[in-house]
């Protein structure tokens, strides 16, 4: 159901407890990057904070003008 998905930490790490985040990743092992124009920018920032609090965040980067999925689409552009 939708309610179960919204509360399932395997589907949405933003609802995971610190204990669940620590169990899912080694200490200081997670890298988070997202764009400031990303639809889920606030959610990604919240996740980075939760990972940091759990001790699993290694680095977090926000590219201010990057839109949603830019990192996935960029290899398809010809910059040459």
N, C-alpha and C positions, 0 to 999 in steps of 0.2 A: 504494500500500500504506500501511498505518498507520504503519510505521516511516519511510517517506519523508515522509509528511505531518508527522510529529513533528519531523523534521529540516529541513523546508523553511521558510526565513525569510520566504517570501511568505505562508505559511499561519500561521506562528507567529513574530511578530517577536521573541519572547523568545529564539529561537535564532539571531537575526541577529548578525553581527559588527558591530563599530563602523563598519567601512567600508560595510557594507550599509545600516546605519541612516543614515549621512551621505549616502549616495547616494539614499535614499528621501525625505529631508526636508531643507529648507533649514535652515541654522543658526538656532537659537533660534526655531523655528516651530511646535513641537508642544506642545499643551496636553493634559494627562492629568487626568481627573477620575473618581473611582470611590468607591464606598461602603465603609466599614469592615465592613459586613455583607455585602458582595459575596462571592459564592462564590469568585471569582478575585482577591480583594483582595491576597494575597501576590504573585501573578503580576503584577498591575498595578503594584504597588510596585517589583518587580524590573525591569519594563519602564521605568518612570520613571527608575530609577537608570541603566539602560543608555543611555537616550536622553540623560540628563544627561551621562554620561561621553563620549558621542559628540558632544556639543555641539549637539544638536538640540532639547533640551527647553526650552520657554519657561516653562511653569508646571506644577505638579502640585498637585492638591487632593484630599484624602481627607475625605469627609463621614462622620463616625464611625458614624452610625446608618442610613445609606442602604443599602437592600438591592440585590440584583441587578436590573438593568434599570430602576431607579427613574426615571432620566432619560428613558427611552423611554415609560414608562407615565404619568408625571406629567401630560402634556397631556390625558389622557383623564379626569382627575378634575375634578369640579366643586367648586371651593373657595369658591364664592360662596354 
